[in-house]
Amino acid sequence: MINNQNFSMESAKRVGAGPCTIWQAREGASYAHHPYLCFYKGKYIAMFSLGIKNEDDLGQRAVISVSEDFEHWSEPIALCVTQNKDSVDTACGFFVQDDVLYAFVGSYFYDETHVENGVRIFKDAGHCGTALYMLESLDGIHFSLPRRTNLNMIPNMSPKKLRDGRVMLCGNFSMPYTNNVADVRGWTVGGLDALASVDDSESFYAVSERLGLDSVVCECDIFERADGITALFRSQKKDKFGWLYASESADGVNWTLPRKTNFSNDTSKFSAGNLTDGRIYWVGNPVVGGGRNPLVLSLSENGEDFTDHFILTEGARSLKYKGFAKGGTYAYPYAFEREGNLFIVYSVNKEDIECIRIDLH
C-alpha cells in the first residue's frame, strides 16, 4: 500500500535553499493561489490565480509573471478568457509542444442566487458555464486570444506527458487525454465517472457520492509505474481527513475506485510525478493538523514506499489580509524538473506566491 509512514519532522532532511518571492499580497489584490511554473525559451514563467480578497470570487483572474534568473519576477499580467468582469478564472498551468507554449485557464460564473452585493456567497455551489480555455505563446510574454476546449472542467494540474506519448490532464475525478495539445477539441474524456459533464470545485461532491466512495475525493495528480498509472487524490470528508486515496489504471482509460492509502496528507492539494532518474516525487503537506505546514518533498524508488523526505519550508506565517477561505500556510504546490533541479512553486496563506529550487543529486 502506498505510504509515507517513516516520515517525521525529526528525521526529515532540511533543504538549504531559501525561497524567492514571485508575488506579495497588496490591498485590492490580496488573494493569490493555484500557482504553476515552467521554463520556456530562457525564461521562468509563473501562472497563478489573483483576486481582490476572497477565494474564487467574481473577477478573479489567471495572471502571468516572468523571470530570467528565478529571483526577480515581473509584475503580473492577466490572461483574460471571457471578457466578462464577473467570471471566476483559475490558473491551470502550462504545456510546451512543438516549441509553442500553451497556457490553460479554467473559468465559470455564479448564478444570481449565489452572489450578494457583488461578492460570492461562501459555498461551493451555483457554478455555471464551467469551461477550459487555452492560449498560445511563442515568447512566454505575449499570448493569443483564448480558444475554448471541449472540456468543461477546472484542471488540478498542468497537462502531463505519458510514456506512451499521450498527454493527460488531472481534475477532481476526471483524467482526459489527447495526442495533440494544439487541438482544443481533441480531448478524450476519461477518469472515474463517465456520466459527469462538469468537473469543478462544486461537482466532485456528487460524483463521490454516486460512486459510493467512503470519502469525498478531489484534486488528483498522477505518476507512472511499470504496470500502469497511479492517481492520488485528496480526501475531503471530515472523518477521512488525513489520508490520500489512490486509483490505478493499466491503460489510462479504465480506473479502479479510489481507496485509502497509508500516505498522510493535511487535506491539501499536492504535486506528484516521475523524475528522469526513475524516482517518483510527491510535494505536499504530510503533517495532519499542521495548517498546511511544513511543505515537504517525499521520494520513492518504487511508487509505493515514500521513504526519503525533505522539508522545503516550515514555520508559522502571519496572515496579512482577511478574506473567504484564506490561510493554509504553504499550500497547493506545483513542481517540475529541469537539469537535475526540482523547481517548486506554492502559495503562502493564499496571498503570497513563492518558489524554491533544489538540487536533486
C-alpha positions as YAML, in Angstrom:
chain: A
units: angstrom
residues:
- id: 1
  name: MET
  ca: [0.00, 0.00, 0.00]
- id: 2
  name: ILE
  ca: [1.25, 3.49, -0.88]
- id: 3
  name: ASN
  ca: [2.69, 5.04, 2.25]
- id: 4
  name: ASN
  ca: [4.96, 7.65, 3.83]
- id: 5
  name: GLN
  ca: [4.87, 6.07, 7.27]
- id: 6
  name: ASN
  ca: [8.52, 6.64, 8.14]
- id: 7
  name: PHE
  ca: [8.11, 10.44, 7.83]
- id: 8
  name: SER
  ca: [8.84, 12.51, 10.92]
- id: 9
  name: MET
  ca: [9.77, 16.12, 11.48]
- id: 10
  name: GLU
  ca: [12.82, 14.99, 13.45]
- id: 11
  name: SER
  ca: [14.35, 12.68, 10.83]
- id: 12
  name: ALA
  ca: [13.42, 14.58, 7.65]
- id: 13
  name: LYS
  ca: [16.28, 16.46, 5.99]
- id: 14
  name: ARG
  ca: [16.21, 20.24, 5.70]
- id: 15
  name: VAL
  ca: [16.82, 21.92, 2.35]
- id: 16
  name: GLY
  ca: [19.40, 24.67, 2.47]
- id: 17
  name: ALA
  ca: [18.00, 26.81, -0.34]
- id: 18
  name: GLY
  ca: [15.64, 29.62, 0.62]
- id: 19
  name: PRO
  ca: [12.53, 30.67, -1.30]
- id: 20
  name: CYS
  ca: [12.18, 33.51, -3.79]
- id: 21
  name: THR
  ca: [9.08, 35.70, -3.87]
- id: 22
  name: ILE
  ca: [7.03, 35.91, -7.05]
- id: 23
  name: TRP
  ca: [4.11, 37.91, -5.65]
- id: 24
  name: GLN
  ca: [3.28, 39.67, -2.39]
- id: 25
  name: ALA
  ca: [-0.30, 40.47, -1.46]
- id: 26
  name: ARG
  ca: [-1.45, 44.06, -1.57]
- id: 27
  name: GLU
  ca: [-4.69, 45.90, -0.89]
- id: 28
  name: GLY
  ca: [-7.15, 45.14, -3.68]
- id: 29
  name: ALA
  ca: [-5.15, 42.10, -4.83]
- id: 30
  name: SER
  ca: [-4.69, 40.08, -1.64]
- id: 31
  name: TYR
  ca: [-5.83, 36.62, -2.76]
- id: 32
  name: ALA
  ca: [-3.26, 34.58, -4.73]
- id: 33
  name: HIS
  ca: [-3.38, 30.82, -5.18]
- id: 34
  name: HIS
  ca: [-3.21, 27.89, -7.69]
- id: 35
  name: PRO
  ca: [0.40, 28.56, -8.79]
- id: 36
  name: TYR
  ca: [2.28, 26.88, -11.67]
- id: 37
  name: LEU
  ca: [5.75, 27.14, -13.16]
- id: 38
  name: CYS
  ca: [7.51, 26.32, -16.42]
- id: 39
  name: PHE
  ca: [10.76, 27.12, -18.24]
- id: 40
  name: TYR
  ca: [10.40, 28.33, -21.81]
- id: 41
  name: LYS
  ca: [12.93, 29.95, -24.18]
- id: 42
  name: GLY
  ca: [15.31, 31.07, -21.45]
- id: 43
  name: LYS
  ca: [12.65, 32.34, -19.05]
- id: 44
  name: TYR
  ca: [10.91, 31.01, -15.96]
- id: 45
  name: ILE
  ca: [7.20, 31.67, -16.22]
- id: 46
  name: ALA
  ca: [4.75, 31.54, -13.34]
- id: 47
  name: MET
  ca: [0.97, 31.48, -13.52]
- id: 48
  name: PHE
  ca: [-1.41, 31.86, -10.58]
- id: 49
  name: SER
  ca: [-4.94, 32.96, -9.73]
- id: 50
  name: LEU
  ca: [-5.22, 36.52, -8.42]
- id: 51
  name: GLY
  ca: [-8.31, 38.02, -6.78]
- id: 52
  name: ILE
  ca: [-9.37, 41.07, -4.79]
- id: 53
  name: LYS
  ca: [-9.54, 39.36, -1.37]
- id: 54
  name: ASN
  ca: [-11.73, 36.21, -1.41]
- id: 55
  name: GLU
  ca: [-11.09, 32.75, -2.80]
- id: 56
  name: ASP
  ca: [-12.70, 32.14, -6.21]
- id: 57
  name: ASP
  ca: [-14.65, 35.38, -6.13]
- id: 58
  name: LEU
  ca: [-16.08, 37.33, -9.04]
- id: 59
  name: GLY
  ca: [-13.37, 38.95, -11.15]
- id: 60
  name: GLN
  ca: [-10.61, 36.51, -10.18]
- id: 61
  name: ARG
  ca: [-8.02, 36.26, -12.98]
- id: 62
  name: ALA
  ca: [-5.20, 33.96, -14.05]
- id: 63
  name: VAL
  ca: [-2.02, 36.03, -14.28]
- id: 64
  name: ILE
  ca: [1.49, 35.54, -15.70]
- id: 65
  name: SER
  ca: [4.80, 36.64, -14.17]
- id: 66
  name: VAL
  ca: [8.21, 36.16, -15.83]
- id: 67
  name: SER
  ca: [11.79, 35.86, -14.56]
- id: 68
  name: GLU
  ca: [15.15, 35.33, -16.26]
- id: 69
  name: ASP
  ca: [17.01, 34.37, -13.06]
- id: 70
  name: PHE
  ca: [14.31, 32.74, -10.86]
- id: 71
  name: GLU
  ca: [14.79, 35.51, -8.29]
- id: 72
  name: HIS
  ca: [13.37, 38.70, -9.80]
- id: 73
  name: TRP
  ca: [9.85, 38.49, -11.19]
- id: 74
  name: SER
  ca: [7.83, 40.83, -13.39]
- id: 75
  name: GLU
  ca: [4.57, 42.48, -12.43]
- id: 76
  name: PRO
  ca: [1.72, 40.05, -13.25]
- id: 77
  name: ILE
  ca: [-0.29, 40.39, -16.45]
- id: 78
  name: ALA
  ca: [-3.81, 38.95, -16.66]
- id: 79
  name: LEU
  ca: [-4.87, 36.30, -19.17]
- id: 80
  name: CYS
  ca: [-8.50, 37.22, -19.79]
- id: 81
  name: VAL
  ca: [-10.55, 34.42, -21.34]
- id: 82
  name: THR
  ca: [-14.21, 35.51, -21.16]
- id: 83
  name: GLN
  ca: [-14.08, 39.32, -21.38]
- id: 84
  name: ASN
  ca: [-16.66, 39.33, -18.58]
- id: 85
  name: LYS
  ca: [-15.87, 41.18, -15.36]
- id: 86
  name: ASP
  ca: [-17.79, 38.63, -13.25]
- id: 87
  name: SER
  ca: [-16.12, 35.46, -14.48]
- id: 88
  name: VAL
  ca: [-14.12, 33.40, -11.99]
- id: 89
  name: ASP
  ca: [-10.89, 32.46, -13.79]
- id: 90
  name: THR
  ca: [-8.47, 29.89, -12.41]
- id: 91
  name: ALA
  ca: [-4.85, 29.25, -13.40]
- id: 92
  name: CYS
  ca: [-4.49, 25.70, -14.75]
- id: 93
  name: GLY
  ca: [-0.87, 25.50, -15.91]
- id: 94
  name: PHE
  ca: [1.31, 25.18, -18.99]
- id: 95
  name: PHE
  ca: [2.42, 22.72, -21.64]
- id: 96
  name: VAL
  ca: [5.12, 23.04, -24.32]
- id: 97
  name: GLN
  ca: [4.64, 21.27, -27.65]
- id: 98
  name: ASP
  ca: [6.47, 21.87, -30.95]
- id: 99
  name: ASP
  ca: [8.19, 24.94, -29.48]
- id: 100
  name: VAL
  ca: [4.84, 26.57, -28.61]
- id: 101
  name: LEU
  ca: [3.85, 27.41, -25.02]
- id: 102
  name: TYR
  ca: [0.24, 26.60, -24.21]
- id: 103
  name: ALA
  ca: [-1.41, 28.19, -21.18]
- id: 104
  name: PHE
  ca: [-4.62, 26.76, -19.70]
- id: 105
  name: VAL
  ca: [-7.25, 28.77, -17.80]
- id: 106
  name: GLY
  ca: [-10.49, 27.44, -16.34]
- id: 107
  name: SER
  ca: [-13.49, 29.72, -15.93]
- id: 108
  name: TYR
  ca: [-17.04, 29.72, -14.55]
- id: 109
  name: PHE
  ca: [-19.70, 32.07, -13.17]
- id: 110
  name: TYR
  ca: [-22.00, 32.05, -10.15]
- id: 111
  name: ASP
  ca: [-25.74, 32.12, -10.67]
- id: 112
  name: GLU
  ca: [-27.61, 35.07, -9.19]
- id: 113
  name: THR
  ca: [-28.70, 33.14, -6.09]
- id: 114
  name: HIS
  ca: [-25.05, 32.72, -5.04]
- id: 115
  name: VAL
  ca: [-23.98, 36.36, -5.37]
- id: 116
  name: GLU
  ca: [-24.75, 39.02, -2.80]
- id: 117
  name: ASN
  ca: [-23.70, 42.69, -3.13]
- id: 118
  name: GLY
  ca: [-21.26, 41.77, -5.89]
- id: 119
  name: VAL
  ca: [-19.49, 39.10, -3.82]
- id: 120
  name: ARG
  ca: [-19.84, 35.32, -3.90]
- id: 121
  name: ILE
  ca: [-21.71, 33.53, -1.14]
- id: 122
  name: PHE
  ca: [-19.11, 31.35, 0.52]
- id: 123
  name: LYS
  ca: [-20.29, 27.96, -0.60]
- id: 124
  name: ASP
  ca: [-19.02, 25.79, -3.46]
- id: 125
  name: ALA
  ca: [-22.30, 25.95, -5.34]
- id: 126
  name: GLY
  ca: [-24.11, 27.87, -8.04]
- id: 127
  name: HIS
  ca: [-21.43, 27.35, -10.69]
- id: 128
  name: CYS
  ca: [-22.47, 27.79, -14.30]
- id: 129
  name: GLY
  ca: [-20.67, 27.99, -17.63]
- id: 130
  name: THR
  ca: [-17.64, 25.98, -16.47]
- id: 131
  name: ALA
  ca: [-15.14, 25.79, -19.34]
- id: 132
  name: LEU
  ca: [-11.44, 25.26, -20.02]
- id: 133
  name: TYR
  ca: [-9.64, 27.68, -22.33]
- id: 134
  name: MET
  ca: [-6.22, 27.54, -23.99]
- id: 135
  name: LEU
  ca: [-3.92, 30.36, -25.12]
- id: 136
  name: GLU
  ca: [-0.72, 30.13, -27.15]
- id: 137
  name: SER
  ca: [2.60, 31.99, -26.96]
- id: 138
  name: LEU
  ca: [5.85, 31.99, -28.93]
- id: 139
  name: ASP
  ca: [7.79, 34.04, -26.38]
- id: 140
  name: GLY
  ca: [6.18, 33.39, -22.97]
- id: 141
  name: ILE
  ca: [5.11, 37.02, -22.70]
- id: 142
  name: HIS
  ca: [2.55, 37.65, -25.43]
- id: 143
  name: PHE
  ca: [-0.40, 35.28, -25.69]
- id: 144
  name: SER
  ca: [-3.01, 34.64, -28.36]
- id: 145
  name: LEU
  ca: [-6.72, 35.10, -27.96]
- id: 146
  name: PRO
  ca: [-8.22, 32.24, -25.92]
- id: 147
  name: ARG
  ca: [-9.73, 29.19, -27.56]
- id: 148
  name: ARG
  ca: [-12.32, 27.11, -25.73]
- id: 149
  name: THR
  ca: [-11.54, 23.42, -25.42]
- id: 150
  name: ASN
  ca: [-14.12, 20.63, -25.46]
- id: 151
  name: LEU
  ca: [-13.67, 20.16, -21.69]
- id: 152
  name: ASN
  ca: [-15.99, 21.64, -19.05]
- id: 153
  name: MET
  ca: [-13.51, 21.42, -16.23]
- id: 154
  name: ILE
  ca: [-11.06, 23.25, -13.99]
- id: 155
  name: PRO
  ca: [-7.94, 21.04, -14.12]
- id: 156
  name: ASN
  ca: [-5.99, 20.41, -10.97]
- id: 157
  name: MET
  ca: [-2.58, 20.20, -12.68]
- id: 158
  name: SER
  ca: [-0.79, 21.18, -15.88]
- id: 159
  name: PRO
  ca: [-1.08, 18.64, -18.70]
- id: 160
  name: LYS
  ca: [1.37, 15.78, -18.20]
- id: 161
  name: LYS
  ca: [3.02, 13.74, -20.96]
- id: 162
  name: LEU
  ca: [2.78, 9.97, -20.52]
- id: 163
  name: ARG
  ca: [5.35, 7.41, -21.63]
- id: 164
  name: ASP
  ca: [3.12, 6.31, -24.50]
- id: 165
  name: GLY
  ca: [3.06, 9.85, -25.92]
- id: 166
  name: ARG
  ca: [-0.41, 10.83, -24.80]
- id: 167
  name: VAL
  ca: [-0.94, 13.96, -22.72]
- id: 168
  name: MET
  ca: [-3.21, 13.74, -19.67]
- id: 169
  name: LEU
  ca: [-4.97, 16.35, -17.54]
- id: 170
  name: CYS
  ca: [-5.84, 15.76, -13.89]
- id: 171
  name: GLY
  ca: [-9.04, 17.16, -12.45]
- id: 172
  name: ASN
  ca: [-11.01, 16.29, -9.34]
- id: 173
  name: PHE
  ca: [-12.18, 12.96, -10.73]
- id: 174
  name: SER
  ca: [-11.61, 13.19, -14.49]
- id: 175
  name: MET
  ca: [-8.39, 12.43, -16.38]
- id: 176
  name: PRO
  ca: [-8.95, 13.36, -20.04]
- id: 177
  name: TYR
  ca: [-6.17, 12.73, -22.56]
- id: 178
  name: THR
  ca: [-5.11, 13.75, -26.06]
- id: 179
  name: ASN
  ca: [-2.43, 13.05, -28.67]
- id: 180
  name: ASN
  ca: [-2.18, 16.70, -29.68]
- id: 181
  name: VAL
  ca: [-2.50, 19.58, -27.21]
- id: 182
  name: ALA
  ca: [-2.86, 22.07, -30.05]
- id: 183
  name: ASP
  ca: [-6.23, 20.53, -30.97]
- id: 184
  name: VAL
  ca: [-8.59, 22.20, -28.50]
- id: 185
  name: ARG
  ca: [-11.44, 19.85, -29.42]
- id: 186
  name: GLY
  ca: [-9.33, 16.70, -29.37]
- id: 187
  name: TRP
  ca: [-9.50, 15.73, -25.70]
- id: 188
  name: THR
  ca: [-10.99, 12.31, -24.90]
- id: 189
  name: VAL
  ca: [-12.93, 12.41, -21.64]
- id: 190
  name: GLY
  ca: [-11.84, 9.78, -19.11]
- id: 191
  name: GLY
  ca: [-11.49, 9.18, -15.41]
- id: 192
  name: LEU
  ca: [-13.59, 7.88, -12.54]
- id: 193
  name: ASP
  ca: [-17.03, 8.94, -13.81]
- id: 194
  name: ALA
  ca: [-18.11, 8.95, -17.45]
- id: 195
  name: LEU
  ca: [-21.53, 10.38, -16.55]
- id: 196
  name: ALA
  ca: [-20.35, 13.72, -15.16]
- id: 197
  name: SER
  ca: [-20.26, 16.51, -17.75]
- id: 198
  name: VAL
  ca: [-18.59, 19.10, -15.50]
- id: 199
  name: ASP
  ca: [-15.52, 18.78, -13.25]
- id: 200
  name: ASP
  ca: [-15.00, 21.72, -10.90]
- id: 201
  name: SER
  ca: [-14.98, 22.52, -7.19]
- id: 202
  name: GLU
  ca: [-18.75, 22.03, -6.94]
- id: 203
  name: SER
  ca: [-19.28, 18.83, -8.92]
- id: 204
  name: PHE
  ca: [-16.92, 16.39, -7.20]
- id: 205
  name: TYR
  ca: [-19.14, 16.01, -4.11]
- id: 206
  name: ALA
  ca: [-21.96, 14.45, -6.11]
- id: 207
  name: VAL
  ca: [-19.57, 12.24, -8.10]
- id: 208
  name: SER
  ca: [-18.00, 10.74, -4.96]
- id: 209
  name: GLU
  ca: [-21.47, 10.01, -3.59]
- id: 210
  name: ARG
  ca: [-22.63, 8.47, -6.88]
- id: 211
  name: LEU
  ca: [-19.56, 6.21, -6.99]
- id: 212
  name: GLY
  ca: [-20.28, 5.01, -3.44]
- id: 213
  name: LEU
  ca: [-16.90, 6.08, -2.06]
- id: 214
  name: ASP
  ca: [-16.37, 6.13, 1.70]
- id: 215
  name: SER
  ca: [-14.93, 9.64, 1.37]
- id: 216
  name: VAL
  ca: [-15.16, 12.63, -0.95]
- id: 217
  name: VAL
  ca: [-12.11, 12.75, -3.23]
- id: 218
  name: CYS
  ca: [-10.78, 15.58, -5.34]
- id: 219
  name: GLU
  ca: [-7.67, 17.32, -6.75]
- id: 220
  name: CYS
  ca: [-5.76, 14.36, -8.16]
- id: 221
  name: ASP
  ca: [-2.28, 14.07, -9.62]
- id: 222
  name: ILE
  ca: [-0.65, 11.11, -11.34]
- id: 223
  name: PHE
  ca: [2.62, 9.23, -11.71]
- id: 224
  name: GLU
  ca: [3.55, 6.19, -13.78]
- id: 225
  name: ARG
  ca: [4.82, 2.80, -12.69]
- id: 226
  name: ALA
  ca: [5.86, -0.19, -14.79]
- id: 227
  name: ASP
  ca: [2.36, -1.67, -14.66]
- id: 228
  name: GLY
  ca: [0.35, 1.49, -15.29]
- id: 229
  name: ILE
  ca: [-0.70, 4.86, -13.90]
- id: 230
  name: THR
  ca: [-1.42, 5.76, -10.29]
- id: 231
  name: ALA
  ca: [-3.73, 8.67, -9.47]
- id: 232
  name: LEU
  ca: [-3.59, 10.09, -5.95]
- id: 233
  name: PHE
  ca: [-6.50, 12.09, -4.53]
- id: 234
  name: ARG
  ca: [-7.03, 14.45, -1.64]
- id: 235
  name: SER
  ca: [-9.68, 13.19, 0.81]
- id: 236
  name: GLN
  ca: [-12.30, 15.78, 1.67]
- id: 237
  name: LYS
  ca: [-14.64, 14.02, 4.10]
- id: 238
  name: LYS
  ca: [-14.18, 15.03, 7.73]
- id: 239
  name: ASP
  ca: [-13.98, 11.54, 9.21]
- id: 240
  name: LYS
  ca: [-11.48, 10.56, 6.49]
- id: 241
  name: PHE
  ca: [-9.22, 13.60, 6.79]
- id: 242
  name: GLY
  ca: [-5.55, 12.93, 6.88]
- id: 243
  name: TRP
  ca: [-5.03, 10.33, 4.12]
- id: 244
  name: LEU
  ca: [-4.52, 10.23, 0.39]
- id: 245
  name: TYR
  ca: [-6.71, 7.96, -1.74]
- id: 246
  name: ALA
  ca: [-5.36, 6.08, -4.78]
- id: 247
  name: SER
  ca: [-6.78, 4.77, -8.06]
- id: 248
  name: GLU
  ca: [-4.95, 2.58, -10.58]
- id: 249
  name: SER
  ca: [-5.18, 2.25, -14.36]
- id: 250
  name: ALA
  ca: [-3.35, -0.04, -16.77]
- id: 251
  name: ASP
  ca: [-4.34, 1.99, -19.83]
- id: 252
  name: GLY
  ca: [-5.25, 5.49, -18.66]
- id: 253
  name: VAL
  ca: [-8.86, 4.83, -19.67]
- id: 254
  name: ASN
  ca: [-10.26, 2.44, -17.07]
- id: 255
  name: TRP
  ca: [-9.67, 3.31, -13.41]
- id: 256
  name: THR
  ca: [-10.26, 1.48, -10.16]
- id: 257
  name: LEU
  ca: [-12.34, 3.17, -7.47]
- id: 258
  name: PRO
  ca: [-10.09, 5.20, -5.14]
- id: 259
  name: ARG
  ca: [-9.08, 3.53, -1.90]
- id: 260
  name: LYS
  ca: [-7.47, 4.92, 1.22]
- id: 261
  name: THR
  ca: [-3.68, 4.71, 1.40]
- id: 262
  name: ASN
  ca: [-1.27, 4.96, 4.32]
- id: 263
  name: PHE
  ca: [0.10, 8.23, 3.00]
- id: 264
  name: SER
  ca: [-0.72, 11.17, 5.29]
- id: 265
  name: ASN
  ca: [-1.96, 14.45, 3.87]
- id: 266
  name: ASP
  ca: [-3.19, 17.61, 5.62]
- id: 267
  name: THR
  ca: [-6.33, 17.97, 3.46]
- id: 268
  name: SER
  ca: [-4.45, 19.84, 0.77]
- id: 269
  name: LYS
  ca: [-3.61, 19.69, -2.91]
- id: 270
  name: PHE
  ca: [-0.20, 18.20, -3.75]
- id: 271
  name: SER
  ca: [2.10, 17.66, -6.73]
- id: 272
  name: ALA
  ca: [3.38, 14.25, -7.84]
- id: 273
  name: GLY
  ca: [5.24, 12.79, -10.79]
- id: 274
  name: ASN
  ca: [8.19, 10.91, -12.26]
- id: 275
  name: LEU
  ca: [11.80, 12.12, -12.19]
- id: 276
  name: THR
  ca: [14.21, 11.38, -15.03]
- id: 277
  name: ASP
  ca: [16.33, 9.18, -12.74]
- id: 278
  name: GLY
  ca: [13.40, 6.82, -12.19]
- id: 279
  name: ARG
  ca: [12.33, 8.03, -8.76]
- id: 280
  name: ILE
  ca: [8.82, 9.26, -8.03]
- id: 281
  name: TYR
  ca: [8.21, 12.51, -6.14]
- id: 282
  name: TRP
  ca: [5.41, 13.91, -4.02]
- id: 283
  name: VAL
  ca: [5.34, 17.52, -2.75]
- id: 284
  name: GLY
  ca: [2.74, 18.47, -0.17]
- id: 285
  name: ASN
  ca: [1.76, 18.76, 3.48]
- id: 286
  name: PRO
  ca: [2.08, 15.40, 5.30]
- id: 287
  name: VAL
  ca: [1.62, 16.73, 8.86]
- id: 288
  name: VAL
  ca: [-2.09, 16.29, 9.57]
- id: 289
  name: GLY
  ca: [-3.47, 19.22, 11.55]
- id: 290
  name: GLY
  ca: [-0.42, 21.33, 10.78]
- id: 291
  name: GLY
  ca: [-2.32, 24.00, 8.89]
- id: 292
  name: ARG
  ca: [-0.51, 23.04, 5.65]
- id: 293
  name: ASN
  ca: [2.81, 23.48, 7.40]
- id: 294
  name: PRO
  ca: [5.50, 22.32, 6.62]
- id: 295
  name: LEU
  ca: [5.89, 21.80, 2.88]
- id: 296
  name: VAL
  ca: [7.69, 18.52, 2.22]
- id: 297
  name: LEU
  ca: [9.27, 16.68, -0.71]
- id: 298
  name: SER
  ca: [9.00, 12.87, -0.43]
- id: 299
  name: LEU
  ca: [10.78, 10.49, -2.83]
- id: 300
  name: SER
  ca: [10.16, 6.85, -3.69]
- id: 301
  name: GLU
  ca: [12.09, 4.22, -5.66]
- id: 302
  name: ASN
  ca: [9.03, 2.08, -6.38]
- id: 303
  name: GLY
  ca: [5.99, 4.37, -6.24]
- id: 304
  name: GLU
  ca: [4.73, 2.67, -3.09]
- id: 305
  name: ASP
  ca: [7.16, 3.36, -0.27]
- id: 306
  name: PHE
  ca: [7.98, 7.07, 0.02]
- id: 307
  name: THR
  ca: [10.94, 6.94, 2.38]
- id: 308
  name: ASP
  ca: [13.21, 9.90, 1.63]
- id: 309
  name: HIS
  ca: [11.85, 13.20, 2.98]
- id: 310
  name: PHE
  ca: [12.99, 16.83, 2.68]
- id: 311
  name: ILE
  ca: [11.40, 19.78, 4.44]
- id: 312
  name: LEU
  ca: [11.29, 22.58, 1.88]
- id: 313
  name: THR
  ca: [9.92, 25.33, 4.10]
- id: 314
  name: GLU
  ca: [8.29, 25.48, 7.53]
- id: 315
  name: GLY
  ca: [7.13, 27.77, 10.31]
- id: 316
  name: ALA
  ca: [4.14, 29.98, 11.00]
- id: 317
  name: ARG
  ca: [3.41, 32.91, 8.66]
- id: 318
  name: SER
  ca: [1.05, 35.70, 9.65]
- id: 319
  name: LEU
  ca: [-2.00, 36.40, 7.52]
- id: 320
  name: LYS
  ca: [-1.82, 39.95, 6.13]
- id: 321
  name: TYR
  ca: [-5.35, 40.39, 4.77]
- id: 322
  name: LYS
  ca: [-8.63, 38.76, 5.71]
- id: 323
  name: GLY
  ca: [-10.79, 37.01, 3.12]
- id: 324
  name: PHE
  ca: [-13.00, 33.98, 2.44]
- id: 325
  name: ALA
  ca: [-11.04, 30.71, 2.83]
- id: 326
  name: LYS
  ca: [-7.73, 32.45, 3.46]
- id: 327
  name: GLY
  ca: [-4.99, 30.60, 5.36]
- id: 328
  name: GLY
  ca: [-3.19, 27.30, 4.91]
- id: 329
  name: THR
  ca: [0.45, 28.25, 5.28]
- id: 330
  name: TYR
  ca: [2.35, 26.53, 2.43]
- id: 331
  name: ALA
  ca: [-0.25, 25.26, 0.01]
- id: 332
  name: TYR
  ca: [-1.07, 23.95, -3.46]
- id: 333
  name: PRO
  ca: [2.48, 23.25, -4.66]
- id: 334
  name: TYR
  ca: [3.44, 22.53, -8.25]
- id: 335
  name: ALA
  ca: [6.81, 21.01, -9.18]
- id: 336
  name: PHE
  ca: [8.75, 20.40, -12.39]
- id: 337
  name: GLU
  ca: [12.23, 19.06, -13.09]
- id: 338
  name: ARG
  ca: [14.92, 20.73, -15.18]
- id: 339
  name: GLU
  ca: [18.64, 19.94, -15.49]
- id: 340
  name: GLY
  ca: [18.85, 17.97, -12.25]
- id: 341
  name: ASN
  ca: [16.89, 20.51, -10.22]
- id: 342
  name: LEU
  ca: [13.34, 20.45, -8.94]
- id: 343
  name: PHE
  ca: [11.53, 23.78, -9.17]
- id: 344
  name: ILE
  ca: [8.59, 24.20, -6.81]
- id: 345
  name: VAL
  ca: [6.03, 26.97, -6.52]
- id: 346
  name: TYR
  ca: [3.40, 27.34, -3.78]
- id: 347
  name: SER
  ca: [1.11, 29.88, -2.17]
- id: 348
  name: VAL
  ca: [1.58, 31.29, 1.34]
- id: 349
  name: ASN
  ca: [-1.69, 31.78, 3.22]
- id: 350
  name: LYS
  ca: [-3.35, 32.07, -0.22]
- id: 351
  name: GLU
  ca: [-1.96, 35.58, -0.60]
- id: 352
  name: ASP
  ca: [1.75, 35.40, -1.48]
- id: 353
  name: ILE
  ca: [3.41, 33.22, -4.13]
- id: 354
  name: GLU
  ca: [6.89, 31.80, -3.51]
- id: 355
  name: CYS
  ca: [9.19, 29.42, -5.37]
- id: 356
  name: ILE
  ca: [12.19, 27.30, -4.45]
- id: 357
  name: ARG
  ca: [14.84, 25.40, -6.41]
- id: 358
  name: ILE
  ca: [16.57, 22.30, -5.02]
- id: 359
  name: ASP
  ca: [19.36, 20.10, -6.35]
- id: 360
  name: LEU
  ca: [18.17, 16.50, -6.80]
- id: 361
  name: HIS
  ca: [21.65, 14.97, -6.77]
...
